[in-house]
């Protein structure tokens, strides 16, 4: 069994993607535990501070998936919004 790790991100969802079930997709597709720790939602976008818990390889796959879908993912050491 691979070791789990936790990483922090600022994730920006564009307007047309705000209503997608992102947490569900991350959990079911990548076995990631997403934790929203901060956020700002407007009519134009959602900017959320996330902590992801999962295996390193699956975290990388999840981030690639989000990027491919048009979501901006920025790794951070500390979440400040």
Beta strands, then each sheet from edge to edge (+ up, - down):
strand 1: 4-14
strand 2: 33-41
strand 3: 45-55
strand 4: 72-76
sheet 1: 2+ 3- 1+ 4-
end
